Amino acid sequence: MEIKELDQMPQMHELAELFATIWGRPGEPPIDSSTLRALSHSGNYVAAAYSGNRMVGGLIGWLGGRPPDDLHLHSHVLGVLPDSEAHGVGFQLKQHQRTWCMDLGVASIEWTYDPLVRRNAHFNLVKLGADAVEYLVNFYGSMDDGINTGEESDRVLVRWNLQSEKAAAAAAGRPHELGPDAGALLVPVPGDIVAIRRDDPELARRWRHQLREALGGAMSRGYRVTGFSRAFEYVLSRD
């Protein structure tokens, strides 16, 4: 697998179409090629993963915050084709992005994800060693792509402190596994929310509202997410 930073317009067209395929909206990518070109040209992060000559994944982000005290990279879109050839590509892309930021003196990366998708929670909190710092209700409004159509867009904001012990250990292949203590608050997520959305939209909505109340409510009351268990539960505690 080879990861390349992109800087040519044909590459931007290819990446935009890759994202359109992954998000189930051919011809309507979540971010267009001209915007990708502008991001790359202005010094932001636009990269893709290749298996031979085939593009199998992509990752983009831009510098944000209020420098110099809060300069970070906002990592906006990570997409990987769902086939065996692309196995592990998401992790490789994020580690490439981590190195890119550290080389520039950028200490953290932030992004959002759907807290109902357990594989994303595990990837972010366990495999990467990032921290869930804020619950955002219906952050993007109603969604209309092929994955999230009709869904409210609750998101969790993740902050990845790139030189933390957790992040360094995860990069070395030692993920942040956690055994909840007796006083921990545990919030479960469903096995496959994407399938539930497809087969039973009303049940998916109930899951959304229940997680908003349980996880979002706990975080608003001062609980801190300390990890994600092997039983697919958010683990929270109070300092």
Buried (B, 14 or more C-beta within 10 A) or exposed (E): BEBEEBEEEEBBBBBBBBBBBBBEBEEBBBBBBEBBBBBBEEEBBBBBBBBEEEBBBBBBBBBBBEEEEEBBBBBBBBBBBEEEEBEEBBBBBBBBBBEBBEEEEBBBBBBBBBBBBBBBBBBBBBBBBBBBEBBBEBBEEEBEBBBBBEBBBBBBBBBBBBEBEBBBEBBEEEBBEBEBEEEBBEBBBBEBBBEBBEEEEEEBBEBBEBBBEBBBEBBEEEBBBBBBBEEBBBBBBEE
